[in-house]
Amino acid sequence: MTSPSLTIDTPAGTVRATAGPRQADAVVFELGGAMRGSVHVTGTHHPHRWDEFTAVRACLGPVNAIQTTAPDDALPRLSRSRTGYRGSLTLHADDYTHRPQVTAYPMESAAGHEPSEKAAATLTAVLRACAGHVAQRDDLPVILDLSRKRDTAALLRFLTWSASRHHAEAARLEREARAAHPARRAAVAAWWTAARWLTLAPHPVLLLMLADFPGSLSRHVDVMQWWAPYCLTEAAREHEHARRAQAEAASLRAQQHARPRGRGRAWATAR
């Protein structure tokens, strides 16, 4: 087990963070020195894969900010300031290098104002240090498993909704593609009709209709030429998004019934 006390150098000065006993799937740090308050750290899914609980999230305040809003008077603040701050970051493995990466979420004061550059750097340094500490703990696999169990029901609802939405969008695009074929034929026929009129009775309006500019028959024909392939390409992409959401949901369901297993420091070794 790593030491429960951290000494963090920040632009605002040295911050001391002391980890309390693990609370099921979370570790809460009490801050001293250049910052006062608490930081709540728990496990979470990788930012790019909803079913892989291999990341660590640190939130400003004593509670999980994704689920509960901390009271204003419980938010961390710099030692010489009365301003409390909200925000969080996720520490996870990079998709390609497997090195630790940070995904930071907007930080703001209790009044909704953006922190100064110095305050933001201090808050980020403290959150990252606390997240890094938990990522190195021997009980990280337990934290990640409990975090997955905590979030699975909500994630399954989200993934089911997401798959349905992507399927619906794919169906709409496929309808657009089917409708584009007769629309393209009608646009071409209109262009040739205008061209024949122009040969019989030249007129500036007919020239404008046949010229290539937004709103003209020529531009409409051009758009119709690529609209159907574009819609089909986008529909295939929506189907892929739906397939991935369904696969991640299936993975989460399978994990619900799987026997617990050690994962080591998964946040740093995720593929």
N, C-alpha and C positions, 0 to 999 in steps of 0.2 A: 504494500500500500504506500502511495506517495504521501509526503508530508501534508497535513491539513492546512498549513499556513503558507501563504504566498506573500512575497514582497515584490511589488510591481512599480517600475519606474514609469512615470507618465509626465506629460507636459505641465501638469498642475502640481507635481511633486510625487513623493512616494506614497503608494496606497498599500495598506496591509489587508489581505483577504483571508479569513479563517473559515474553513469548511466545517459545518456542523455535521452531526450524524446523518447518514443517508436516510431520506424520507421516502421509502418505497422506490419510486423511479426518479428521484431528484436529490440534488445536493444544494443546500442554501449556504452561501458565503456571507459572513458579516464583514463589513468594510470599516476600515479605520485609517487614520492618517489624512491624506489629501482628499479622501472621499468618505462619506458616511452613508449608511443604508445597507441594502442587501442585493445580492445577485442570485437568481434562481437558475440552476442548470439541470437539464434533463436530456434524455435521448430523443431523437426524431428521425424521420425518414430523410434519405438523401434528397437534395433539392431537385434532382432530375429523375428520381425513381421512387414512386410513392410506396412501393412495397418493400423497400430495402431500408431497414432501420440500422443505419451505419453512421449516423451523424450525431452531433451534440449541439444543443441549442442553449444559449445563455440569454437570460432576460433581465433587464433592470427591474429590481423590485423583489419582494419575497415570494412571489407566486409566479405560476406559469402564465406569462402575458398572452399566450395564444388562447387560453381558456378563460382567464380571469383578469379583470382590470384591477390593479392595485390602487388603493386610495392615494390621493395626491400626497398626503403627509407621510406615506410609506415609501415614496420613490427616492432613489439615491440622489445625492446632491454633492457638489463640491463643498469642502469643509468651510469655506468662507462665503457660502452662498445659501440663499433660502429657496433656490429654484430646483425642484425635483425633475427628473428626466425619465421618459419612457423610451423603450427601444429594445432590440435584440439582434443577435447574430447567430449564424449557424456555422460550425466548423465541420468540414467534410473533406473527403479525398477528391482531388482533381480527377476528372474522367480519364485523362491521358497520362499524366506524370505520377498519379497516385499520391502526390504530396498534399499536405494539409492546405486547404483553401478556406477562405472566409466569405460567406454571403451575408452582408449586413443589411438590415432593414432600417427604414428611416427612424431617426431619433428626434424627439421633440420634447419641449418642456411640458409641464403639466398644463400650461396655458396654451399649448399648441404652437409654440415658436421654435424655430430651428436653433440648435445650440451654436455657440461660437465655434470657430475652428479649433481653438484650444480645448474647449469643453468636449467637443465631439471626439477629438483624438484621445482624450483622457478616458472617456466612457468606452470607446472601442478597445483601448488597450486593456482595460479592466475586464471587459466581457471576454475578450480573446484569452486572457490569462486564465480566467476561471474555467472557460470551456476546455482549454488545453489541459488543465489539471484533471478534470473529470475524464477526458479522453485517455488519460494514462492510468486510471485507477484499475485495480485488479477486479473490481466488481462491475466494470463497464458492461460486460455481457448481460448481467442481471438488469442493469439500468435500461439497456436497449430492449431486452425482452419485455420488461414491464411497460416501457413506453409504447412499444408496438401494441401490446394488449389494450392499453389505454386508448389508443387512437384508432384501432382497427374498425370499430363500428362506424365512426364518422367518415373514415376514409372509404369504406365500402359504399356508403351512401353517395359520397362525392364521385367515386369512380363509376358507379352505376349511372348517375346523372350525366357524367361526362361522356360515357359511351353512347348513351341515348342521344345526347345533343349532337355528337359527331355523326352518328348514323343519319339523323334527321337532316343535317346540313349536307351530307353526301347525297341523300335522296333529292334534295332541292337542286343541287348542282347537276345531277344527272337529268332531272327534268329540264333544266335550262339548256343542257347540251342537246337533248332531243328536240326542243323547240327551236334551237338555233339553226337546224338544217332547213326547214321550210322558210324561216326568216331570211336565211342567206339567199335562197333561191328567189324569194320575193324581192330582195334588195337588188340582186343582179338584174332581174327582169325590169325593175323600175329604172335602173341605170341605162339599160339598152333602149327603153322607151324614150327616155329623155334625150339620148343620143340621136335616135331617129327623128325626133321632133326638131332637134337642132339642125339636122341636115335639110329638113324641109322648110323650116322657118327660123333662121338664126335669131337668137334673142339673148341679151345679157343675163337674164334670170336663168336660162338654161345653161349658160356657161358656168354660172355660180353653182348650180346643182351638180354639174359634172366635175368641178374643180376639187382639188384635194385640200379640204380645210374642215375644221370641226363643224359638224352639223350638215355637211354636204352628203349627197348620195354616194360619192366616191369613198368618203371616209366611212360611211355606214357599211358599204360593201367590204371594205378592208377589215373593219371590226368583226363583221360576221364571219370572215374567213378563219379567224383564229379563236373566236369565242367558244365554239363547241370543244375543240381540243383542250383549251384552257380549263373549261368547266370539268371535263373528264379527268384532267390531271389533278385539279383541286379536290374532286370527289374521291379519287384514289387516296389522296393525302388524308382526307377526313376518315375514310375507312381504316387507314393505318392507325390514326390516333385512337379510333374506337377499339380496334383490335388490341392496341397496347393497354388501354384502360381496362379492358376485359381480362387481359393476361395478368395485369398487376392485381386486379381484384381476386382472380383465381389463386394467385400466389399468396395473398394475404389470408384467404380462406384456408389454404393448405397449411400455412404456418400456425393457424389457430389449433390445428389438430396434430401438429408435429411435436415430437418430444424435444424438450429444451436441449440445446447443445451449446458448448462454449464457442465464442466467435473471436476471442482475442480482441485486439484493438482494431475492430472492423472499420472504424472511421478512417484509419490511415492506410488500409490495405484494400479498400473496396475497389473493384475493377472499374 
